[in-house]
């Protein structure tokens, strides 16, 4: 039997990456559907699809670049925090060793 609780089955997955791709795929599907069902010539429709594709690529690139920058900042902050903690632990260990050896 599956170990998931009823609450786990009801609560939606709130993974932001999955949500982003869900919105992206849903938006693309909706845009393509609207364009294909629009009452205009095939040439105009293809031109509109091309323009929307370029817009979508530009927006996606900007979002990815922003997210990468956020991740870089977070990693740098974590690295600096880790380095400080290591220095503190090293100093504590040296102090403790001095205390034990000095006694």
C-alpha positions, 0 to 999 in steps of 0.5 A: 500500500502507498504510504501517502496520507490523505492530506498528501493526496489532496494537497497539490505539489507546490514545486515552483519549477513544476508550476513554472513549466505547467504555466509555460506549457499551458500558455503555449497550448492556449496560444497555439489553440487561439492562433489556429482557430483564429479566422485569418489566413494561414500566412497571417497565422504563421506570422503571428505564431512566429512573433509569439514564439519570439516573444515567448523565447524572450520572456523565458530567457529573461525569467531563466536569467533572473532565476539563475542570478537569484540562485548565484546570489543564494549560493554565494551567501551560503558559501560565505555563511559556511566559511564563517561557520567553519572559521568559528568551529575551528577557533572553538576547537583550538580554544578547547584544545588549548584549554584541555592541554593547558590544564 
